[in-house]
Amino acid sequence: FFSRIVLFCFGFYTIDVIGKKPAQVASNGEAAAVIVSNHVSWFDILIHMVVNGMPSFISKSGVKKLFGVGMAARAMQCCFTDRTTRSGMSDLIVKRQQDAAGVYPPFVIFPE
């Protein structure tokens, strides 16, 4: 709800989704586990929060130290990674999806 209010204050009065939402894509009734998206600004995160229901994100480890944003990221079950060593990132994604089994929210990846 907070993200919708922030978007409204910045002029995003409506958000139109063309096609199906990622949570509705799977034909066997299961929600999408991973969503790959472009990342242009901080608004992308808020829009995903409104459209996809409170997804998790991969975030650089420095984000968890930011006041407010870090607390929100931990509450959203984000995975924090060190950007200097990308070798562990794919293992982190695979482990998270294997452990998910319907427990975790959709996982948004911004491949930048």
C-alpha positions as CSV (number, residue, x, y, z in Angstrom):
1,F,0.0,0.0,0.0
2,F,2.9,2.4,0.8
3,S,4.4,1.9,-2.6
4,R,1.1,2.9,-4.3
5,I,0.9,6.1,-2.2
6,V,4.5,7.0,-3.1
7,L,3.8,6.4,-6.8
8,F,0.7,8.5,-6.6
9,C,2.6,11.4,-5.1
10,F,5.1,11.2,-8.0
11,G,2.3,11.3,-10.6
12,F,1.7,7.6,-11.3
13,Y,-2.0,7.7,-10.9
14,T,-2.8,4.4,-12.7
15,I,-0.6,1.5,-13.7
16,D,-1.8,-0.4,-16.7
17,V,-0.6,-3.9,-17.2
18,I,-0.7,-5.1,-20.8
19,G,-1.0,-8.8,-21.1
20,K,-0.9,-11.1,-18.1
21,K,0.8,-10.4,-14.8
22,P,3.8,-12.6,-14.2
23,A,1.9,-14.3,-11.4
24,Q,-0.6,-15.5,-14.0
25,V,1.7,-16.7,-16.7
26,A,2.2,-20.3,-15.7
27,S,-0.5,-22.6,-17.3
28,N,-0.4,-25.2,-14.6
29,G,-1.7,-22.9,-11.9
30,E,1.7,-22.1,-10.4
31,A,2.9,-18.5,-10.1
32,A,6.0,-17.4,-11.8
33,A,9.0,-17.9,-9.5
34,V,11.4,-15.5,-11.3
35,I,10.7,-12.3,-13.1
36,V,13.4,-10.7,-15.2
37,S,12.9,-7.0,-15.8
38,N,14.7,-3.9,-17.0
39,H,15.8,-1.5,-14.3
40,V,15.7,2.2,-15.1
41,S,15.0,3.9,-11.8
42,W,13.8,3.4,-8.2
43,F,10.3,3.6,-9.5
44,D,10.7,0.2,-11.1
45,I,10.9,-1.4,-7.7
46,L,7.8,0.4,-6.5
47,I,5.9,-0.6,-9.6
48,H,6.8,-4.2,-9.2
49,M,5.7,-4.0,-5.6
50,V,2.2,-2.8,-6.8
51,V,1.8,-5.1,-9.8
52,N,3.4,-8.3,-8.5
53,G,2.4,-8.1,-4.9
54,M,5.6,-7.7,-2.7
55,P,8.2,-9.6,-4.7
56,S,11.8,-10.2,-3.5
57,F,14.8,-8.7,-5.3
58,I,18.5,-9.3,-5.6
59,S,20.2,-6.4,-4.1
60,K,23.8,-5.3,-3.6
61,S,24.9,-5.9,0.0
62,G,25.3,-2.1,0.7
63,V,21.5,-1.6,0.5
64,K,20.9,-3.5,3.8
65,K,22.9,-0.7,5.5
66,L,20.7,2.1,4.3
67,F,18.2,3.4,6.9
68,G,14.6,2.6,6.0
69,V,15.4,1.0,2.6
70,G,17.6,-1.7,4.2
71,M,14.8,-2.5,6.7
72,A,12.3,-2.8,3.9
73,A,14.6,-4.9,1.8
74,R,15.1,-7.4,4.7
75,A,11.3,-7.5,5.3
76,M,10.8,-8.3,1.6
77,Q,13.2,-11.3,1.9
78,C,15.6,-9.8,-0.6
79,C,18.8,-11.7,-1.4
80,F,22.0,-9.6,-0.8
81,T,25.0,-10.2,-2.9
82,D,28.5,-8.7,-3.4
83,R,28.8,-7.2,-6.8
84,T,32.5,-7.6,-7.0
85,T,32.3,-11.4,-7.1
86,R,29.5,-12.5,-9.4
87,S,30.4,-16.2,-9.2
88,G,28.0,-16.8,-6.3
89,M,25.1,-15.0,-7.7
90,S,23.8,-17.8,-9.9
91,D,24.1,-20.3,-7.0
92,L,22.2,-17.9,-4.8
93,I,19.3,-17.7,-7.4
94,V,19.2,-21.4,-7.9
95,K,19.3,-22.2,-4.1
96,R,16.5,-19.6,-3.4
97,Q,14.2,-21.1,-6.1
98,Q,14.8,-24.7,-5.0
99,D,14.1,-23.7,-1.4
100,A,11.1,-21.6,-2.4
101,A,8.5,-24.3,-3.0
102,G,5.7,-21.8,-2.9
103,V,7.0,-20.2,0.4
104,Y,8.7,-17.2,-1.1
105,P,7.1,-14.4,-3.2
106,P,8.1,-14.0,-6.8
107,F,11.8,-13.1,-7.3
108,V,12.6,-10.1,-9.5
109,I,16.0,-9.9,-11.2
110,F,17.3,-6.8,-12.8
111,P,20.2,-8.0,-15.1
112,E,22.3,-4.9,-15.1
